[in-house]
Amino acid sequence: MAMATNRTYKVWAADDVVYGPIDFPTLTQWIREARVTDAIWLYLEDTEQWARAGELPELGLFFEKAAGLMKPGTIVHSPLIPGVPVGTLEGVEIFKGMSDQQRGRFAQSMEVQKFAKFEILVNEGDVGDAMFVLLEGVVRVRKMVGGKETLLATLKAGEVFGEISLFDRGKRSADIVANSNGVLLKIDAKEFERLVDQQPEIATPFLSSLAAKMSTRMRADNERHKKDLILMQSSR
């Protein structure tokens, strides 16, 4: 075990990206965070060999502890993304049309951000330069009218906001305020343009999912406006 704790490793994740080298304490921390599973391949730099993480004796106890903490039904074949636990992205609707590899490579271009309750994540009127994917927590979409807050929507984990800015970089149409602590992924508009230009095989399935989501939202808005119009006409 003394030798094992002095080892350095490289991690071959499901997104086909090799991370490292990392030391033993970092690797065990990633296991506790469910970022490394027993099925992931590790490269042992001292022996210059690849092995499944679950086959290494020095890691057995850590996987047993992690398994005891893991919730039933947790998916364990997710890409390794710094700051994002295994299985998180499969629960995000906009990523469901992508493979593990596509999700992982796309997420490498996104920045993980933590936020606190009551924090204003987006200010109405600011120039939009990024889109956000809510991974944990709850936020609300609001407008301030006459000094009073008008609630437009409440967003939960798995939902996105700010996606229009990827295309027009116009001004934000509302505030986004945190109702709780949470975590989100942010993708910069310029970085997204780079993906479209240099990695279309990753950007295309995401754009397809985004277009479908935006179409669904537009149809829902149209139906709501239609009902409002009918109510207005019936009240005359």
Summary of the structure (lengths in Angstrom):
residues: 236
radius of gyration: 21.7
end to end distance: 81.6
largest distance: 83.2
contacts: 688
relative contact order: 0.12
helix: 39%
strand: 29%
